[in-house]
Amino acid sequence: MVQEFGGEVGFAVENYGESQLASRFGVKRYPAIFVGDVLVATPKDFGFYGKGEGARSGRYAPLKSAASHERFRADLARMIRLLLAGDVASARAQAAPAADEEVPDLPALSLTDLDGRPITRESLAGRVVLVEFWATWCPPCRATLTWLGQLARRHGDRIAVVALAIESDEGQVRQLAARLGLPLVWAMGSPELARQFGDISAVPTLFLFDGRGKAAGAFYGAPPDLHATAEARLSELLGPPG
């Protein structure tokens, strides 16, 4: 795309959590695409497990398809041409909404872990619960799972860490869980389950709930400050050691 417009267009990448543009628009998830200061696409546009009937309902979903790639390319090119022509008003009129959705409380779960044990909201009650959505094909997820395992060892029965694998082969999930040997509750996720947690646009995505199942935080991706920010919130929920 940059080559198509020659020297008139440049391309820049901003790290998750460090973008002033994203902060200004209230965008807390990724990927987000801007042309100038016009928000062109939000995570929901790329599908994944957003709310609503059926998975992958975004404008450019499923992203792997050639048709979706061409649709995104055409929309992006149109926005670039509008801004190069100085027609900012038309570009803003076509821009993507940036409204963020409230994180739901812990849903009434009905699933089993990899060993066949039931996982329900009732079985988790009384503990701070961390629910991690991850995938075997996601490199940052490995480091996040290891960190969560360290938290589980540090805080013991005061917390429960549920690792829900999505878009992953169960055999590969079992192999990875066995190899890592972490004290996590391992289970297979599904589009229906993921949608109960709101708009999951990418992995890893981490949800934090207090001992009553009330939403206490959500962390999208693996930004540099993830561990510090999440652990600070966790400490607030746990309070001093009993």
Phi, psi and omega in degrees: 000316179298317180296325180299324182261008176061219183283001181280345186229138174240167182232131180226144177244130177245138181294147177302133179085355182240011183266119177293325178298312181298319179296319181297324181269000181073021180276119183245008181229178184219158358278151173234132184246126177243145166242112191064232175251028177255124180282114185267320183211142178246170180307322183298331179296335182266005173083233188079233184245060180286170178291161176109177182287126176081148178275163174058054182262009181288167182301328184246029180253145354286135188296336182288342185282148179297323180296319179293320177300316182292323178297315179295316180299317181294317179295318180296317179298320180297318179295320179298316181297320179298316181288324176295330178276357179082009181269069183293324182300315179294323179296316180294326180296333181261001185290159181282144175290150182245015183298132180263146182263149179290139178287129181285164173288168180300120183288168177284095185287150175211082181208175179237154177280182184294344178261006177088003179279140182290143174241116179227165176299324181293323181289342180260352186302145178090351178242152170289131186246131173247123179246118183251121171267128185214176179212151181295335182271005184258103181304315181297338182296327182298314180294322180294319178297319178299317177298317179296323176297322177295320177297318181297320178292321183291319187258353174059224185286357179286340179229162172228129179247115181254118181258108184257114181274130178235153181050042184223149176286131184299322178299318179291324177297315180298318179298315181293318179299318179293320182292320182285325178061040183264147180281060180249159172270105185268134179206160176270132177268180180207162177303320181295317179293315182300321182293338177293340181265003179106212186267094177268108187259347182194167174238148000283150172229128185241128176248143181237131181230145179280184185294346177261003180085011179277140180300132182231000178161157176217140185227119186254127180081197181229064179291165183301330184264012184304307185299311183297316183292314182293320181292326177296317178293321179298319179297323177298319181288322183282328184070191181292151179303141180284000000 
